[in-house]
Amino acid sequence: MKRYTSSQVRERFAEMLDAAEKGEEVFIERRGVRYVLRAESKRPARKRRRPVIEYMHPAVAAGQWTWELGPDGLEFVDTRPKK
Protein backbone atom coordinates (compact mmCIF):
# COMPACT_ATOMS: atom_id res chain seq x y z
CA MET A 1 0.00 0.00 0.00
CA LYS A 2 1.41 3.36 -1.03
CA ARG A 3 0.24 6.67 0.38
CA TYR A 4 0.84 10.01 -1.25
CA THR A 5 -0.30 13.58 -0.87
CA SER A 6 -1.95 15.34 -3.77
CA SER A 7 1.19 17.41 -4.40
CA GLN A 8 3.31 14.23 -4.60
CA VAL A 9 0.85 12.75 -7.08
CA ARG A 10 1.07 15.87 -9.26
CA GLU A 11 4.84 15.43 -9.45
CA ARG A 12 4.77 11.67 -10.19
CA PHE A 13 1.41 10.94 -11.78
CA ALA A 14 2.78 8.47 -14.36
CA GLU A 15 4.46 6.50 -11.58
CA MET A 16 1.14 6.26 -9.72
CA LEU A 17 -0.62 4.99 -12.85
CA ASP A 18 2.09 2.36 -13.39
CA ALA A 19 1.70 1.15 -9.80
CA ALA A 20 -2.09 0.93 -10.17
CA GLU A 21 -1.71 -0.96 -13.43
CA LYS A 22 0.51 -3.53 -11.66
CA GLY A 23 -2.35 -4.18 -9.23
CA GLU A 24 -1.19 -2.05 -6.31
CA GLU A 25 -3.66 0.24 -4.58
CA VAL A 26 -2.44 3.81 -4.38
CA PHE A 27 -3.93 5.96 -1.61
CA ILE A 28 -4.01 9.72 -2.11
CA GLU A 29 -4.82 12.00 0.80
CA ARG A 30 -5.99 15.56 0.36
CA ARG A 31 -7.27 17.70 3.24
CA GLY A 32 -8.21 14.66 5.30
CA VAL A 33 -10.05 12.89 2.47
CA ARG A 34 -8.58 9.62 1.23
CA TYR A 35 -8.87 8.57 -2.43
CA VAL A 36 -7.93 5.18 -3.86
CA LEU A 37 -6.40 4.82 -7.31
CA ARG A 38 -6.63 1.39 -8.91
CA ALA A 39 -6.93 0.10 -12.44
CA GLU A 40 -10.31 -1.26 -13.52
CA SER A 41 -8.99 -3.60 -16.16
CA LYS A 42 -5.81 -4.35 -18.00
CA ARG A 43 -5.22 -2.87 -21.42
CA PRO A 44 -5.68 -5.17 -24.39
CA ALA A 45 -2.67 -7.04 -25.71
CA ARG A 46 -0.74 -5.27 -28.42
CA LYS A 47 -1.01 -6.52 -31.95
CA ARG A 48 2.15 -7.98 -33.40
CA ARG A 49 3.75 -5.87 -36.05
CA ARG A 50 4.62 -7.31 -39.42
CA PRO A 51 8.31 -7.36 -40.25
CA VAL A 52 9.60 -4.52 -42.38
CA ILE A 53 11.71 -6.86 -44.52
CA GLU A 54 9.53 -9.59 -45.94
CA TYR A 55 12.12 -11.18 -48.21
CA MET A 56 15.71 -11.66 -47.21
CA HIS A 57 18.40 -12.91 -49.53
CA PRO A 58 19.89 -16.22 -48.23
CA ALA A 59 23.40 -14.68 -48.12
CA VAL A 60 22.13 -11.93 -45.81
CA ALA A 61 20.31 -14.47 -43.63
CA ALA A 62 23.49 -16.56 -43.40
CA GLY A 63 25.40 -13.54 -42.12
CA GLN A 64 27.53 -13.17 -45.24
CA TRP A 65 26.32 -9.63 -45.89
CA THR A 66 25.46 -6.75 -43.63
CA TRP A 67 25.04 -3.02 -44.01
CA GLU A 68 26.67 -0.01 -42.44
CA LEU A 69 25.72 3.62 -42.32
CA GLY A 70 28.09 5.51 -44.57
CA PRO A 71 28.24 9.09 -45.81
CA ASP A 72 25.81 8.27 -48.64
CA GLY A 73 23.36 6.32 -46.46
CA LEU A 74 23.15 2.56 -45.95
CA GLU A 75 25.78 0.54 -47.79
CA PHE A 76 25.97 -3.22 -48.17
CA VAL A 77 29.19 -4.78 -46.86
CA ASP A 78 30.42 -8.24 -47.86
CA THR A 79 31.47 -10.20 -44.75
CA ARG A 80 32.43 -13.35 -46.64
CA PRO A 81 36.13 -14.32 -46.41
CA LYS A 82 38.22 -12.92 -49.26
CA LYS A 83 39.48 -15.51 -51.74
Order of alpha helices (4+ residues) and beta strands (2+ residues): beta-alpha-alpha-beta-beta-alpha-beta-beta
